[in-house]
Amino acid sequence: MKSKFSAQMPRWKVFVSWHWRWSSTFVQGLTLCLLTFAVFLPLFCHQLLYSYYFIKPLYLDKMSDRVLEESYAKGQEALRYWQSLSSTPAPVFRREENQKRPDLLITVITAWRREGSNYHYLLQVMQRLVSLIESSGEQGYAKVLVCDVESVPYRNEDASLLGKRFHVIRKALGDMDRSGEGLNTFEREKRDYVFCLQRGWEVVQPSNVVVLEDDALPREDFFPVIKNLLSRQFSSQTLYIKLYHPERLQRYWNPEPYRLLEWMGLGLVGASALSLLFSVYFSLSFSFSPTHVAFLAIYVMLSAELMGRHYLLELRRLSPQLYLVSPATECCTPAMLFPGNASLRVARYLNATFCQQGKAKDIMLYHLARSIPGERAHSLEPNLITHIGAFSSVRPNPHQPRLL
């Protein structure tokens, strides 16, 4: 029986009073969204570089300048480190006739930088590799060599400094003269890459190959993750495994189908957990009804995307087994793992192509892996290297490099 008060109220007021009371799931859901997307996420994510809430005008310049200063300091430290060792040559790599075939060859491709040479990216990378090899006792597992593709002999002073302790591969003088004649930047870069793949294999003949560009700084768990990848069954059937993808391109809202499936799966798992939490601990009216689950799934998906998928991926560093292997993405090639003799196949495939604007070696390699019957390619997430290069050796550089 309706009360006299409710009978006298207009219908729209009855509707509003019914749906806007605190016990209404609509009000609870709206309040949750407002607190999350307008208060908590902006408060905690406004300084996260890869979050939608990152305030570029306020933080990007300061953050970029700080990273450049830190990189410069580390480059100078690496220079002093290698100079201090130059008086006592003791090669980390020496090819001998009876030398055991190494499980892993790490080829670091380098070229002289017209700008940013004082950052000594190559010396930073080599210092990190030596530190990781020594700390993990991988001297017998991994061998390191440097592939200097600079067209002017010995202009790359960092590579010359390392030549006292490492095997440095260089092109013959005749090859240097001919390698860049009439070629665009992208084709020349591809040919340098192919040269390093082929020569590295000829010199060492390893079981597996990792190719790093000279600004790809390995992370602390580099070798445990590489070993884990090579122990997985899929690795023997893949052409390459990308070890880096730009963080700004790691979002869920992406053309990659597997990321959309991952996003929806995260939403459903999160929705189930939140629905149970709210109904049990807060005595709210959320339940496992389809409407509530759909709302909470969308809520979790939006929260994860706005905060930044990159930061969720960082949780996978807890163990090498947690790293995510997915179909290969198009960009980029600063760090690549070639299981078995796949590096020779890649060199052969790339030799049959011609690179140009819009068809750089990373794009060509991606399409080759998808078009050649029997070949597969994969990407690893999160990244196994940190890309420290603010200055390119082959492309025009901005006046003030920025992180985004």
Beta strands, then each sheet from edge to edge (+ up, - down):
strand 1: 104-110
strand 2: 142-148
strand 3: 167-170
strand 4: 208-213
strand 5: 216-218
strand 6: 240-242
strand 7: 324-327
strand 8: 335-338
strand 9: 377-381
strand 10: 385-387
sheet 1: 3+ 2+ 1+ 4+ 8- 6+ 9+ 7-
sheet 2: 5+ 10-
end
